[in-house]
């Protein structure tokens, strides 16, 4: 059995699709399953069981002998959330329990960290363990992820193999339920379809022009490819960046979305909302040497390739992957 937590969510459901496509059908889907809007993400997926996240620890204690690998993808991902107790419960303490059980039962673990741990990037974007304790995330979500990374690195009791994947800006199919937290590409498609134009955040820094804020955008199919690599690799434990290693502007993103939709580009710049303005990352770019140095050689989708596939094969037909 392969465990996938966050199974009905964006990345988790795409990972189940990738596992199925690679011949793995003995998958245990873990989530709270209470959000009906997310359930279509599981349509057509093959899995052995659905386990509520609150029942998962008891289930794992009973069934660990049958488990081959654990992908802990589930998390509270709202970067605007203000209730620290929610992040502590779902992102920090829940993941500590997953880790401890994997260590106890000798199970390999891949878990979702985040590029939000890097904050404004004052220490760079290297997945070097030495900087983790120094990082200053800009929101409670990033803090919860970095708190766990810090905790994991301090543990004597560890899974025999583990990897914490620092997801950069992931986009792609199965994110339709995420509301405000869905990718800019998803929102751009909706806006262009309805109005023929789209909105981007204005820059509030003199060193960045409007629309030239830079992010490392990574297609979800590349994220699942790296997960599959670790499923088979199972050595070189540690934290790993998961981006493309190539920052692109939001204007690049917008232009490619318009082109994929065969529309003329029309952009309106709006003020970044006040509640996130002082927590907004103007530049992220993953240092990917650590992953490539352990043998990951598959090329990542370019922004052009990823957006084209996403728009034409999923958004245009309102399809999931």
C-alpha positions in Angstrom: 0.0 0.0 0.0 1.0 3.6 -0.7 -0.5 6.3 1.5 -1.4 9.7 0.1 -2.7 12.3 2.6 -4.5 15.3 1.2 -5.8 12.8 -1.3 -8.8 14.8 -2.5 -6.8 18.0 -2.7 -4.9 19.6 -5.6 -1.4 17.9 -5.4 -2.6 14.8 -3.6 -5.2 13.9 -6.2 -2.7 14.5 -9.0 -0.2 12.2 -7.2 -2.8 9.5 -7.1 -3.3 9.9 -10.9 0.4 9.6 -11.4 0.6 6.5 -9.2 -2.2 4.9 -11.1 -0.6 5.7 -14.4 2.6 4.1 -13.2 0.7 0.9 -12.3 0.1 1.5 -8.5 -3.6 1.0 -7.6 -3.2 -0.2 -4.0 -3.4 3.4 -2.7 -4.9 4.5 0.6 -6.5 8.0 0.3 -6.4 10.0 3.5 -8.3 13.3 3.9 -11.2 14.8 5.8 -13.5 14.3 2.7 -16.0 16.9 4.0 -15.6 19.3 1.2 -17.9 18.0 -1.5 -16.4 20.4 -4.0 -13.1 18.5 -3.9 -14.5 15.0 -4.4 -14.5 15.1 -8.2 -10.7 15.1 -7.9 -11.0 11.4 -6.9 -13.3 10.5 -9.9 -11.7 7.8 -12.0 -8.9 7.2 -9.5 -8.0 3.8 -8.3 -7.5 3.4 -4.5 -8.0 0.6 -2.0 -9.5 2.6 0.9 -10.5 6.1 2.0 -9.5 6.9 5.6 -10.5 10.1 7.4 -7.5 12.0 8.5 -8.7 11.9 12.2 -8.7 8.1 12.0 -5.4 7.7 10.1 -3.1 7.3 13.0 -5.1 4.4 14.5 -5.4 2.9 11.1 -1.7 3.1 10.5 -0.9 1.4 13.8 -3.1 -1.5 12.8 -1.9 -1.7 9.2 1.7 -0.5 9.0 2.9 -3.9 8.0 1.2 -3.6 4.6 2.4 0.0 3.9 5.2 0.5 1.4 5.5 4.3 1.4 3.9 7.4 2.9 3.3 10.7 0.9 2.1 13.3 3.4 0.7 16.0 1.1 -2.2 17.2 3.2 -1.9 20.6 4.9 -3.7 23.8 5.6 -2.4 25.9 2.7 -4.1 29.3 3.3 -1.3 31.9 3.2 -3.7 34.5 4.6 -4.9 32.5 7.6 -4.6 34.2 11.0 -5.4 31.5 13.5 -2.1 30.0 14.5 -3.7 27.2 16.4 -5.1 25.8 13.1 -1.7 25.7 11.5 -0.1 24.2 14.6 -2.7 21.5 14.7 -2.9 20.6 11.0 0.6 21.4 9.7 2.9 21.1 12.6 1.6 18.6 15.2 -0.2 16.4 12.7 3.0 16.1 10.6 5.0 15.3 13.8 2.7 12.4 14.5 3.0 11.1 10.9 6.8 11.4 11.2 6.9 9.6 14.5 4.8 6.7 13.3 6.9 6.4 10.1 10.1 6.3 12.3 8.5 3.8 14.7 7.4 1.4 11.9 10.3 1.9 9.5 8.3 3.6 6.7 9.8 5.9 4.1 8.2 9.4 4.1 7.9 12.2 1.7 6.1 15.3 3.1 5.1 18.7 1.7 7.1 21.6 2.9 7.0 25.0 1.1 8.9 27.8 -0.5 6.9 30.0 1.8 9.6 29.1 4.4 12.0 31.3 2.6 10.1 34.5 3.4 11.5 37.5 1.5 14.5 35.5 0.5 17.1 37.4 2.6 19.0 34.1 3.0 18.5 33.0 -0.5 16.6 30.0 -1.9 19.0 27.1 -1.2 17.7 24.0 0.4 20.8 23.9 2.7 19.9 22.6 6.1 22.2 25.1 7.7 19.9 28.1 7.0 16.6 26.6 8.1 16.8 27.9 11.7 17.5 31.4 10.3 14.6 31.6 7.9 11.9 34.2 8.5 8.6 33.2 6.8 6.1 36.0 6.0 2.9 34.3 7.1 1.7 31.6 9.5 1.5 29.0 6.8 5.2 29.4 6.0 6.0 29.5 9.8 4.2 26.2 10.4 6.1 24.6 7.5 9.5 25.9 8.7 8.7 25.0 12.3 8.3 21.4 11.2 11.4 21.4 9.0 13.3 22.7 11.9 11.9 20.0 14.2 12.5 17.2 11.7 16.2 18.1 11.4 16.6 18.0 15.2 15.2 14.5 15.6 17.3 11.5 16.5 14.4 9.1 15.6 13.8 9.5 11.9 12.2 7.4 9.1 14.9 5.3 7.4 14.3 7.6 4.4 12.6 10.9 4.4 12.3 14.0 2.1 10.7 17.3 2.8 9.7 18.9 -0.6 9.7 22.7 -0.6 7.0 23.3 -3.2 7.4 26.6 -5.1 4.4 28.0 -7.0 2.6 24.9 -8.1 -0.2 25.2 -10.8 -2.2 22.8 -12.8 -5.4 20.7 -12.9 -7.4 19.8 -9.8 -7.0 23.1 -8.1 -10.4 24.5 -9.0 -11.7 24.2 -5.3 -8.9 26.3 -3.8 -10.7 29.7 -4.2 -8.4 32.6 -3.5 -5.4 30.2 -3.0 -5.7 28.8 -6.6 -2.9 29.7 -9.0 -2.8 33.0 -10.9 -3.2 30.9 -14.1 -6.5 29.5 -12.8 -7.8 32.9 -12.0 -6.5 34.4 -15.2 -8.4 31.8 -17.3 -11.6 32.5 -15.4 -11.2 36.3 -15.8 -10.2 36.1 -19.5 -13.1 33.8 -20.3 -15.7 36.1 -18.6 -14.3 39.5 -19.5 -11.6 39.2 -22.1 -9.1 40.7 -19.7 -7.4 39.9 -16.4 -6.0 41.6 -13.3 -2.5 41.5 -11.9 -1.2 42.9 -8.7 0.6 46.3 -9.1 4.1 46.4 -7.7 4.5 48.3 -4.4 8.3 48.3 -4.6 10.4 50.7 -6.7 12.8 47.9 -7.8 10.0 45.9 -9.5 7.8 47.3 -12.3 4.2 46.3 -12.5 3.8 42.6 -13.5 7.5 42.0 -13.3 7.4 40.3 -9.9 9.2 37.0 -10.3 8.2 33.6 -9.2 9.3 30.0 -9.8 6.2 28.5 -11.3 6.2 24.7 -11.4 3.6 22.4 -13.2 1.9 19.9 -10.9 2.9 17.1 -13.3 6.5 17.8 -12.6 5.8 17.7 -8.8 4.3 14.3 -9.2 7.3 13.2 -11.3 9.7 14.1 -8.4 7.5 12.3 -5.9 7.8 9.2 -8.1 11.5 9.6 -8.2 11.7 9.5 -4.4 9.4 6.5 -4.3 12.1 4.6 -6.1 15.2 6.4 -4.8 14.7 6.1 -1.0 18.1 7.5 0.0 19.7 10.9 0.5 17.2 12.0 3.1 16.7 15.7 3.6 15.0 18.9 2.5 14.7 19.5 -1.3 13.5 22.4 -3.3 10.9 21.6 -5.8 10.7 24.4 -8.5 12.0 24.6 -12.0 15.0 26.7 -11.0 13.9 29.4 -13.5 12.0 32.5 -12.2 9.4 34.0 -14.6 7.4 37.2 -14.4 3.7 37.4 -14.0 3.6 39.2 -17.4 5.1 36.0 -18.8 2.4 34.0 -17.1 -0.3 36.3 -18.4 1.0 36.4 -21.9 1.2 32.6 -22.1 -2.4 32.2 -20.8 -3.8 34.6 -23.4 -1.9 32.8 -26.1 -3.1 29.4 -25.0 -6.7 30.8 -25.1 -6.1 32.5 -28.5 -7.0 35.9 -27.0 -5.4 39.3 -27.3 -3.6 40.3 -24.1 -5.5 42.8 -21.9 -4.3 43.4 -18.4 -5.4 45.7 -15.6 -3.1 46.3 -12.6 -4.7 46.5 -9.2 -3.3 47.2 -5.8 -2.1 44.2 -3.9 -4.7 43.6 -1.1 -3.7 45.2 2.1 -3.9 42.0 4.1 -1.1 40.4 2.1 0.9 43.4 0.9 3.6 43.3 3.5 3.8 39.5 3.2 4.1 39.3 -0.6 7.1 37.6 -2.1 8.4 39.6 -5.1 11.0 37.0 -6.1 11.4 33.3 -5.7 13.7 31.0 -7.6 14.6 27.5 -6.5 18.2 26.4 -6.3 17.7 22.9 -7.8 21.3 21.6 -7.6 20.7 19.4 -4.6 17.9 17.4 -6.4 19.8 17.1 -9.7 23.0 16.0 -7.8 21.3 12.9 -6.4 20.2 11.8 -9.9 17.0 13.6 -10.9 17.5 14.2 -14.6 14.0 14.7 -16.0 13.4 18.1 -17.6 10.7 20.3 -16.1 7.9 21.8 -18.2 8.6 25.3 -19.3 6.0 27.9 -18.4 4.9 27.9 -22.0 4.5 24.1 -22.1 2.8 23.8 -18.7 0.2 26.6 -19.3 -0.6 25.3 -22.7 -1.3 21.8 -21.4 -3.3 23.1 -18.4 -5.4 25.5 -20.4 -6.1 23.4 -23.5 -6.5 20.0 -21.9 -8.1 20.8 -18.5 -9.4 24.3 -18.0 -11.0 24.6 -21.4 -13.0 21.4 -20.8 -13.4 21.8 -17.0 -11.6 18.4 -16.6 -9.5 16.9 -13.8 -6.4 14.9 -14.2 
